[in-house]
Amino acid sequence: METVARNPVDGIYPATGDYVHAMEVRGAQRMLFVSGTMGLDPGGRPGADLTEQLELVWNNIRAILASAEMTVDNIVRQTSYLRDVSYAGENAAARVAALGGRAIPTTAIVVQTLESDWLIELEIIAVA
C-alpha cells in the first residue's frame, strides 16, 4: 500500500503543517472505518480532563487498530468531535504526537456530546 499526500497550491488556501488537504491511497486491500471513540478507560469511565481523555482515546484507537492488525501508521483520515473550541490546539498536538508527525486529512467539529463529561470523540479511517 502507498499513500500520497495531495496538497495543491494553486486555487486553494494552503494546508498547515499538521494536516494535508487529501490523501490518495494506492494498492490498499483492507479498509477499517472506526466509529466515534471516546476517552474512556476500560471500565467505561471518562478521563478526568482533556489531557487524560486524549491519552485514553488514542490508547483505545490503538487497541481497535491492533484488532485489525494495523497501527496508527495505517490511519489516513481523522474527524475530531470537540465539546469546546478551546480543545482544538491540544487535540491537534495529541494527533501529531500519536501519528509521529505524519500529516493526514483531518476535520475538527465542535459539538454537544451525548454525555457532558465526554470531552472528545475521534473517528478514523485506516487502510492496509
C-alpha positions as CSV (number, residue, x, y, z in Angstrom):
1,M,0.0,0.0,0.0
2,E,1.2,3.5,-0.8
3,T,-0.2,6.9,0.4
4,V,0.4,10.1,-1.4
5,A,-0.4,13.4,0.2
6,R,-2.2,15.8,-2.1
7,N,-1.7,19.5,-1.3
8,P,-2.4,21.6,-4.3
9,V,-1.0,25.1,-4.2
10,D,-3.0,26.8,-7.0
11,G,-6.5,28.0,-6.4
12,I,-6.8,26.8,-2.8
13,Y,-5.7,28.1,0.6
14,P,-2.5,26.4,1.9
15,A,-2.7,23.5,4.4
16,T,-0.8,23.9,7.6
17,G,2.0,21.6,8.7
18,D,-0.2,19.3,10.8
19,Y,-2.6,18.2,8.1
20,V,-3.0,17.7,4.3
21,H,-5.9,18.5,2.1
22,A,-6.2,15.0,0.8
23,M,-4.6,11.6,0.9
24,E,-4.5,9.3,-2.1
25,V,-4.3,5.6,-1.2
26,R,-2.9,3.2,-3.8
27,G,-2.9,-0.6,-3.5
28,A,-4.9,-0.9,-0.3
29,Q,-6.6,-4.3,0.3
30,R,-8.4,-3.5,3.5
31,M,-10.3,-0.5,4.9
32,L,-11.2,0.0,8.6
33,F,-13.9,2.6,9.5
34,V,-13.7,3.3,13.2
35,S,-16.8,4.7,14.9
36,G,-16.6,7.6,17.2
37,T,-14.2,6.6,20.0
38,M,-14.2,8.4,23.4
39,G,-11.5,9.0,26.0
40,L,-13.0,6.3,28.3
41,D,-11.0,3.8,30.4
42,P,-11.6,0.0,30.1
43,G,-14.3,0.4,32.7
44,G,-16.2,3.0,30.6
45,R,-15.2,5.9,32.8
46,P,-14.1,9.2,31.1
47,G,-10.7,10.7,31.9
48,A,-10.7,13.5,34.4
49,D,-9.7,16.2,31.9
50,L,-9.0,16.7,28.3
51,T,-5.3,15.6,28.5
52,E,-6.3,12.3,30.1
53,Q,-9.2,11.8,27.7
54,L,-6.8,12.4,24.7
55,E,-4.4,9.8,26.1
56,L,-7.3,7.3,26.6
57,V,-8.8,7.9,23.2
58,W,-5.5,7.3,21.4
59,N,-5.0,4.1,23.5
60,N,-8.5,3.0,22.5
61,I,-7.8,3.7,18.9
62,R,-4.5,1.7,19.1
63,A,-6.4,-1.2,20.6
64,I,-9.0,-1.1,17.8
65,L,-6.3,-0.9,15.1
66,A,-4.4,-3.8,16.7
67,S,-7.5,-5.9,16.5
68,A,-7.3,-5.5,12.7
69,E,-3.6,-6.0,12.6
70,M,-3.0,-2.3,12.0
71,T,-1.2,0.6,13.7
72,V,-1.6,4.4,13.7
73,D,0.6,4.3,10.6
74,N,-2.5,2.9,8.7
75,I,-4.7,5.9,9.6
76,V,-5.5,8.0,6.5
77,R,-8.3,10.2,7.9
78,Q,-9.5,11.6,11.2
79,T,-12.5,13.6,12.3
80,S,-12.5,15.1,15.8
81,Y,-15.6,16.0,17.7
82,L,-14.8,18.5,20.4
83,R,-17.1,19.6,23.2
84,D,-15.4,23.1,23.2
85,V,-13.5,25.1,20.6
86,S,-10.7,25.7,23.1
87,Y,-9.8,22.0,22.9
88,A,-8.6,22.3,19.2
89,G,-5.0,23.1,19.9
90,E,-4.4,20.3,22.4
91,N,-6.3,17.9,20.2
92,A,-4.1,18.7,17.2
93,A,-1.0,18.3,19.3
94,A,-2.1,14.9,20.5
95,R,-2.9,13.8,16.9
96,V,0.5,15.0,15.7
97,A,2.2,13.2,18.6
98,A,0.2,10.0,18.1
99,L,1.0,9.9,14.4
100,G,4.7,10.7,14.9
101,G,4.3,13.9,13.0
102,R,2.7,12.3,9.9
103,A,0.1,14.6,8.5
104,I,-3.3,13.3,7.4
105,P,-6.6,14.9,6.3
106,T,-8.4,16.0,9.4
107,T,-11.5,17.9,10.4
108,A,-12.5,19.2,13.9
109,I,-16.1,19.9,14.7
110,V,-17.4,21.5,17.9
111,V,-20.5,19.5,19.1
112,Q,-22.6,18.7,22.1
113,T,-21.6,15.2,23.1
114,L,-24.1,12.6,24.4
115,E,-22.6,12.8,27.9
116,S,-21.4,16.1,29.3
117,D,-18.2,14.6,30.7
118,W,-17.2,13.2,27.2
119,L,-14.9,16.0,26.0
120,I,-13.6,14.5,22.8
121,E,-14.6,11.8,20.3
122,L,-12.4,10.7,17.4
123,E,-13.4,8.9,14.2
124,I,-10.8,7.5,11.9
125,I,-10.3,5.6,8.7
126,A,-7.4,3.2,8.3
127,V,-6.2,1.2,5.3
128,A,-3.8,-1.6,4.8
